[in-house]
Structures are given as structure tokens and as C-alpha cells.
Amino acid sequence: MNSTSNARRLRREQTDEEKELWRALRAGRFAGFKFRRQHLLGKYFLDFYCPAAKLSIELDGFQHGLHEQRQRDEEREKFLASEGVEELRFWNHQWWENREGILLEIWNALHRRTGCVAVERKVQNHRFLPPKADALIQPPPEPI
């Protein structure tokens, strides 16, 4: 099976968690950043990839906790790092328990890697808007 066919198959066989995350990321909806699904880099298919930030996002099920799969994931992470790509990994159950936290972590990585807080393309599509800076920084407590 060639890589294009394999990527298409992986897109068709997405998990429910991947489908949900893709709805948040697709079509520039995530603060205007463009993501690709099942992007091939070397011999690896990246669940979600933002070329502007060189950021890969993976949603993993229980099989990634097995010893053999963890070794493969470490090898993959080393390869991606050698290509300048950062990989964020989340467990599927984390998506269901803390979706907003995962989206905020993705946004923080995009901002850290690009310096941008939002890309002004397809603004009408934006579904995720970054938090206001003052909402992230809590003022110090008043002295008693």
C-alpha cells in the first residue's frame, strides 16, 4: 500500500477523539493556524501537523502504554526532534476529561514556537480564540 492510500485509510479510521480534535483544528479554525491530518514525515504519519510551527499532535490509546509501542514512540520522537518538529502527546481519556486544557496546551506550543497568538487568515472560521493575556496572568494577592 502506498503512503497516500495509507494516509487516506488512517483518515477514514479515525478514533472518536481524533474526530473531535480535528473539528477544532481543521480549516484554520484554531486561531487561524493550518493543520494537516495524517501528514507523512519520513516513515511516520503524524495525526495532526502544523507546518508553520513544526508541531505534531498525537492522541494515543492504551496500546501506546505497552513497552514495545513506547520504544517505537521514543524512536519516532527522536526522529521528529532531528527534523525540528515538536510532538505533543495526549491520551484519549485526557481529551474527554480536559478538552479545554489540551486546546490551551496546543495554543501555548503554537505561540511558543511561532511567536504568534493568532493567524489573521480565515478569521470567520476561527473557533478557538486564544485567551486574553490578562486572563492567564493572575495579579498578586493584596497584602493583609
C-alpha positions as CSV (number, residue, x, y, z in Angstrom):
1,M,0.0,0.0,0.0
2,N,1.5,3.4,-0.9
3,S,1.7,6.3,1.5
4,T,-1.2,8.2,0.0
5,S,-3.5,5.2,0.3
6,N,-2.3,4.6,3.9
7,A,-2.9,8.2,4.9
8,R,-6.4,8.1,3.4
9,R,-7.1,4.8,5.3
10,L,-5.9,6.4,8.6
11,R,-8.2,9.4,8.0
12,R,-11.2,7.1,7.4
13,E,-10.4,5.1,10.5
14,Q,-10.0,8.0,12.9
15,T,-10.9,7.4,16.6
16,D,-13.8,9.4,18.1
17,E,-11.2,11.5,20.0
18,E,-9.3,12.3,16.7
19,K,-12.5,13.3,15.0
20,E,-13.4,15.7,17.8
21,L,-9.9,17.2,17.8
22,W,-9.9,17.5,14.0
23,R,-13.2,19.5,14.3
24,A,-11.3,22.0,16.5
25,L,-8.2,22.2,14.3
26,R,-9.4,22.0,10.7
27,A,-9.9,24.8,8.2
28,G,-7.9,27.4,10.1
29,R,-10.4,27.2,13.0
30,F,-7.7,27.1,15.7
31,A,-6.6,30.7,16.0
32,G,-6.0,30.7,12.2
33,F,-3.3,28.0,12.3
34,K,-3.4,25.5,9.5
35,F,-3.2,21.8,10.4
36,R,-2.9,18.7,8.3
37,R,-4.2,15.3,9.2
38,Q,-2.1,12.1,8.8
39,H,0.8,14.0,7.4
40,L,3.7,11.8,6.3
41,L,7.2,12.8,7.6
42,G,9.9,10.3,7.0
43,K,8.3,6.9,7.7
44,Y,5.8,8.4,10.2
45,F,2.3,9.5,9.9
46,L,1.6,12.5,12.2
47,D,-2.0,12.6,13.5
48,F,-2.1,16.4,13.3
49,Y,0.6,18.6,12.0
50,C,1.0,22.4,11.8
51,P,3.7,23.2,9.3
52,A,4.0,26.9,10.4
53,A,5.0,25.8,13.9
54,K,6.5,22.4,13.0
55,L,4.2,21.0,15.7
56,S,2.8,17.4,15.7
57,I,-0.1,16.4,17.9
58,E,-0.9,12.8,18.8
59,L,-3.9,11.3,20.5
60,D,-3.0,7.9,21.9
61,G,-5.0,4.9,23.1
62,F,-4.0,2.2,25.6
63,Q,-1.7,0.4,23.1
64,H,0.8,3.3,23.4
65,G,1.3,2.3,27.0
66,L,2.7,-1.1,26.0
67,H,6.5,-1.5,26.3
68,E,7.1,-2.2,22.6
69,Q,5.0,0.7,21.4
70,R,6.6,3.1,23.9
71,Q,10.0,2.2,22.4
72,R,8.7,2.9,18.9
73,D,7.2,6.2,20.1
74,E,10.6,7.3,21.6
75,E,12.4,6.4,18.3
76,R,9.8,8.5,16.4
77,E,10.1,11.4,18.8
78,K,13.9,11.4,18.3
79,F,13.4,11.5,14.6
80,L,10.9,14.3,14.7
81,A,13.2,16.3,17.0
82,S,16.1,15.9,14.5
83,E,13.7,17.4,11.9
84,G,12.9,20.3,14.2
85,V,9.4,19.1,14.9
86,E,8.0,19.2,18.5
87,E,5.5,16.5,19.3
88,L,2.7,16.9,21.9
89,R,1.1,13.6,23.0
90,F,-2.1,13.2,24.8
91,W,-4.1,10.2,26.0
92,N,-7.6,9.7,24.6
93,H,-9.1,9.8,28.1
94,Q,-7.4,13.2,28.6
95,W,-9.4,14.6,25.7
96,W,-12.7,13.6,27.3
97,E,-11.7,14.8,30.7
98,N,-9.9,18.1,29.9
99,R,-10.5,19.2,26.3
100,E,-10.0,22.9,27.1
101,G,-6.7,22.1,28.8
102,I,-5.5,20.2,25.8
103,L,-6.5,23.0,23.4
104,L,-4.8,25.6,25.7
105,E,-1.6,23.5,25.7
106,I,-1.7,23.2,21.9
107,W,-2.1,27.0,21.7
108,N,0.8,27.6,24.1
109,A,3.0,25.4,22.0
110,L,1.9,27.2,18.8
111,H,2.6,30.6,20.4
112,R,6.0,29.5,21.8
113,R,7.1,28.0,18.5
114,T,5.9,30.9,16.2
115,G,5.6,33.9,18.4
116,C,2.1,34.4,17.0
117,V,-1.1,34.4,19.1
118,A,-3.4,34.2,16.1
119,V,-3.0,34.0,12.3
120,E,-5.2,36.5,10.5
121,R,-6.4,34.2,7.8
122,K,-9.9,32.9,7.5
123,V,-10.9,34.9,10.7
124,Q,-14.5,34.0,10.1
125,N,-13.6,30.3,10.6
126,H,-11.8,30.8,13.9
127,R,-13.5,28.6,16.6
128,F,-10.6,28.7,19.1
129,L,-9.5,32.1,20.2
130,P,-6.5,32.4,22.4
131,P,-7.2,33.6,25.9
132,K,-6.5,37.3,26.7
133,A,-3.1,37.8,28.3
134,D,-4.5,39.3,31.5
135,A,-6.7,36.2,31.9
136,L,-3.6,34.0,32.0
137,I,-1.7,36.1,34.5
138,Q,-3.2,36.4,37.9
139,P,-2.4,39.6,39.8
140,P,-0.6,39.1,43.1
141,P,-2.8,38.9,46.2
142,E,-3.3,42.1,48.2
143,P,-1.2,42.3,51.4
144,I,-3.2,41.7,54.5
